[in-house]
Amino acid sequence: MLFNLIFISLFVAGWLMLGFVPWLAVSVATRGHAGLRYLPLALFAAVVGGLAVPILIRDDGLGLVLSFVAAFVLPGLLLGVQRLAGAPVPARPPEGDASRAPVHPEPE
């Protein structure tokens, strides 16, 4: 029982490390704009992806390798979709808006 717990804990720790790498890469590439709110989501996606392979696809040696690949690829895809979606762009004020008028009119 204890060996099973240690074995599963090592798998989860490996999946978490592989889920952290895509978030770190996006964070470095965007100069820290990957967002801390997406870190737990990336880690959760890594564990879900890693756990889904042995449950749904294969539970042998190839499944072990595929689970680590899924734990790396799934958070990368998630963060890529998040970056492509982008932040909402604020609406431009209408052309006749007084907020766009100069504060001090130019002398004539």
C-alpha positions in Angstrom: 0.0 0.0 0.0 2.8 2.4 0.9 4.7 1.6 -2.3 1.6 2.3 -4.4 1.2 5.7 -2.7 4.8 6.6 -3.3 4.6 5.3 -6.9 1.5 7.4 -7.7 2.9 10.5 -5.9 6.0 10.3 -8.1 3.7 10.2 -11.2 1.7 13.2 -10.1 4.9 15.1 -9.2 6.3 14.4 -12.7 3.0 15.5 -14.4 3.0 18.7 -12.3 6.6 19.4 -13.3 5.8 18.9 -17.0 2.7 21.0 -16.7 4.8 23.9 -15.2 7.2 23.9 -18.2 4.8 25.3 -20.8 3.5 27.9 -18.4 7.1 29.0 -17.7 7.9 29.1 -21.4 4.9 31.3 -22.1 5.7 33.5 -19.1 9.3 34.0 -20.2 8.2 34.6 -23.9 5.6 37.2 -22.9 7.8 38.9 -20.2 5.7 37.7 -17.4 2.3 38.2 -18.9 1.3 34.5 -18.9 -0.8 35.2 -15.8 -0.5 33.6 -12.4 -4.2 32.7 -12.6 -3.4 30.3 -15.4 -0.7 28.4 -13.5 -3.1 26.3 -11.4 -5.2 25.7 -14.5 -2.0 24.5 -16.4 -1.0 22.2 -13.6 -4.5 20.8 -13.3 -4.6 20.2 -17.1 -1.3 18.3 -16.8 -2.5 16.0 -14.1 -5.8 15.4 -15.9 -4.0 14.7 -19.2 -1.5 12.5 -17.5 -4.1 10.5 -15.7 -6.4 10.2 -18.7 -4.0 8.2 -20.7 -3.6 5.2 -18.4 -7.4 5.2 -17.7 -8.7 5.7 -21.3 -6.0 4.6 -23.7 -3.1 2.4 -22.5 -1.8 1.1 -19.2 1.5 -0.4 -20.3 5.0 1.1 -20.9 3.9 3.1 -23.9 1.0 4.5 -21.9 3.5 5.7 -19.3 5.4 7.6 -22.0 2.2 8.9 -23.5 0.9 10.1 -20.1 4.0 12.3 -19.7 3.7 13.6 -23.3 0.0 14.4 -22.6 1.0 16.1 -19.3 3.3 18.4 -21.4 1.2 19.0 -24.5 -2.3 19.6 -22.9 -1.2 22.7 -20.8 0.7 24.0 -23.8 -2.4 23.8 -25.9 -4.5 25.3 -23.2 -2.1 28.3 -22.8 -1.8 28.6 -26.6 -5.6 28.9 -26.9 -5.6 31.4 -24.1 -2.9 33.5 -25.8 -4.7 33.4 -29.2 -8.0 34.4 -27.6 -6.2 37.4 -26.1 -7.6 40.0 -23.8 -10.8 41.9 -24.7 -10.0 45.1 -26.6 -11.6 48.2 -25.0 -14.1 49.9 -27.2 -13.0 53.1 -28.9 -14.8 56.3 -27.9 -17.0 57.9 -30.6 -15.4 60.5 -32.8 -17.3 63.4 -31.3 -16.5 62.5 -27.8 -15.3 65.4 -25.6 -12.7 63.3 -23.8 -10.6 63.3 -27.0 -10.6 67.0 -27.4 -7.4 68.8 -26.5 -7.3 70.3 -23.0 -5.8 73.6 -24.2 -6.9 74.7 -27.6 -4.0 75.9 -29.9 -3.8 79.6 -30.3 -4.8 80.9 -33.8 
